Amino acid sequence: MSMTGTGLAQESGTIKLPPPETEGGMPLMQALKARHSVRELDSKLLPPQVLSNLLWAASGVNRPASGQRTAPSAHDWREIDVVVTIAEGAYRYDPPTHTLIRVAAGDIRPLTGVQDFVAAAPVNLVYVADLERMNEASADDKAFYSATDAGFIAQNVYLYCAAAGLAAVVRGLVDRDALGTALGLGRHRRIILAQSVGYPAGRAR
Ligand SMILES: Cc1cc2nc3c(=O)[nH]c(=O)nc-3n(C[C@H](O)[C@H](O)[C@H](O)COP(=O)(O)O)c2cc1C
C-alpha cells in the first residue's frame, strides 16, 4: 500500500475511492444556472471525496441491480471509459467497483490537451470509447454514438462541478495520436473528448 500525492491509497496500481456522497448538494436548477466553462484553474488537488463524487456523477453506477450508470449510453453499450489523469499517472475509472485502475505511469496530463492551462489542472479526464463494445454497429454509428455518449458524461461532470464550486472545461482539442500512444490504446479504442477539472483560479485557499 502506498499513498499518492493526492492522498489516495494505492495498492498494486488500484485506488479504492471513498463511497460517493449521493445525497443533497445544490438543487439541479441552480446547477444549470451556474454551469459554464472555466479555463483558469488552480493547481490545488481535489480531495479524495470530491474525486469520488465527481467520477460517480460522471459515469457511476446509480442502479446496482443492473449496473447501469448516471449517464445513458446507446444500446446500453457503456462503451465510454473515463480515464483519470493526475500527477501520479493515468487510471481507468471502473464504475462497478468504484475504483481507479492504473493504465499508465507518470504524469501525462500535459498530453491530454494543447492549451496552456491543461498541464496545471489537477485532474484531466479523458473519454475513451471502446469500439469493440459496440457490437456490429457501422463505423458511422460507432462514431456518432460514442460522441453522444461521451457528451452525456461530460455534461454530468459540468453539472457536478457547477454544484460543487469546481471549474471545468470540456475539450476537443487533443493530440489523439500522442495521447493514445501514452495511454497504450489499441486500434479499437478511440479518444473522444477530454475535460479539465479543478478549483477555479484566484479563490482564497
Ligand atoms: C464538443 C466540445 C468541444 C470543445 N472543445 C474545447 C476545447 O478544445 N478547448 C476549449 O477551451 N473549450 C472547448 N469547448 C468548450 C466550448 O468552447 C464552450 O462550451 C463554449 O464556448 C460555450 O461556453 P460555456 O461552456 O461556458 O457555455 C468545447 C465544447 C464542446 C461541447
The ligand as a MOL file (V3000), in Angstrom:
LIG
                    3D

  0  0  0     0  0            999 V3000
M  V30 BEGIN CTAB
M  V30 COUNTS 31 33 0 0 0
M  V30 BEGIN ATOM
M  V30 1 C -17.5230 19.1290 -28.1280 0
M  V30 2 C -16.8700 20.3270 -27.4870 0
M  V30 3 C -15.5220 20.5510 -27.6530 0
M  V30 4 C -14.9030 21.6280 -27.0340 0
M  V30 5 N -13.5490 21.7870 -27.1530 0
M  V30 6 C -12.9360 22.7700 -26.4720 0
M  V30 7 C -11.5190 22.8580 -26.4730 0
M  V30 8 O -10.8150 22.0580 -27.0780 0
M  V30 9 N -10.9420 23.8260 -25.7500 0
M  V30 10 C -11.6820 24.7240 -25.0190 0
M  V30 11 O -11.0740 25.5860 -24.3800 0
M  V30 12 N -13.0260 24.6650 -24.9810 0
M  V30 13 C -13.6670 23.6960 -25.6660 0
M  V30 14 N -15.0270 23.5610 -25.5890 0
M  V30 15 C -15.8060 24.4770 -24.7320 0
M  V30 16 C -16.6040 25.4850 -25.5560 0
M  V30 17 O -15.7230 26.4360 -26.1070 0
M  V30 18 C -17.6520 26.1330 -24.6450 0
M  V30 19 O -18.5610 25.1530 -24.1880 0
M  V30 20 C -18.3800 27.2400 -25.3780 0
M  V30 21 O -17.5260 28.3340 -25.6120 0
M  V30 22 C -19.5900 27.7100 -24.5980 0
M  V30 23 O -19.2010 28.1670 -23.3080 0
M  V30 24 P -19.8910 27.5850 -21.9950 0
M  V30 25 O -19.4820 26.1270 -21.8810 0
M  V30 26 O -19.3430 28.3970 -20.8610 0
M  V30 27 O -21.3560 27.6970 -22.1660 0
M  V30 28 C -15.6660 22.5140 -26.2410 0
M  V30 29 C -17.0390 22.2990 -26.0950 0
M  V30 30 C -17.6360 21.2130 -26.6870 0
M  V30 31 C -19.1110 20.9860 -26.4700 0
M  V30 END ATOM
M  V30 BEGIN BOND
M  V30 1 1 1 2
M  V30 2 1 2 3
M  V30 3 2 2 30
M  V30 4 2 3 4
M  V30 5 1 4 5
M  V30 6 1 4 28
M  V30 7 2 5 6
M  V30 8 1 6 7
M  V30 9 1 6 13
M  V30 10 2 7 8
M  V30 11 1 7 9
M  V30 12 1 9 10
M  V30 13 2 10 11
M  V30 14 1 10 12
M  V30 15 2 12 13
M  V30 16 1 13 14
M  V30 17 1 14 15
M  V30 18 1 14 28
M  V30 19 1 15 16
M  V30 20 1 16 17
M  V30 21 1 16 18
M  V30 22 1 18 19
M  V30 23 1 18 20
M  V30 24 1 20 21
M  V30 25 1 20 22
M  V30 26 1 22 23
M  V30 27 1 23 24
M  V30 28 2 24 25
M  V30 29 1 24 26
M  V30 30 1 24 27
M  V30 31 2 28 29
M  V30 32 1 29 30
M  V30 33 1 30 31
M  V30 END BOND
M  V30 END CTAB
M  END
